[in-house]
Amino acid sequence: MDNNTPPQSVISSEVEITGTIKSSGSIRVDGKLDGELHCTGDAIIGKSAQIKGNIVVTSATIEVAKDQKVISTGPYALVRHPMYASAFLYLVGTPLALGSYWGLLALVFMTSFLDMEASR
C-alpha cells in the first residue's frame, strides 16, 4: 500500500450502525447503516449492505448479486421509481379533468419538488 493512500475503512456484515458516518478516506459497507454516509473518498456498497439514509461520496460502487440485474433502459432510464411518473400524470390530469386550468399552476411548483425528491 502506498503511504500517501489512506486505508479503506470496512463496516462488516455483522455491524449495525445508527447515526452519521464521516470518513476522509475510502470506505466499504457490508453491514447495516441507519443514517448518513459522508465520504471524501470512494465508497463500495457490498451485496449484504443495508443503508437507510443519504449517501454523499466522491464515487460509489454498488455490488450486485450474481443473477441480479440493474435496469437502466426503457422508462427506468428517465425515472427510477414509477411513483414519480404517476404523480406527474396525476398533477396534470386532475386539473384538466375538473376543468380548472388554474390548477395547472401548481404543476410548476410540484414538478420542481418531485424533481428534487427523485434526485436525492
Secondary structure by P-SEA (a helix, b strand, c coil): ccccccbbbbbccccccccbbbbccbbbbcbbbcbbbbbccbbbbcccccccccccccbbbbbbcccbbbbccccccccccaaaaaaaaaaaaaaaaaccaaaaaaaaaaaaaaaaaaac
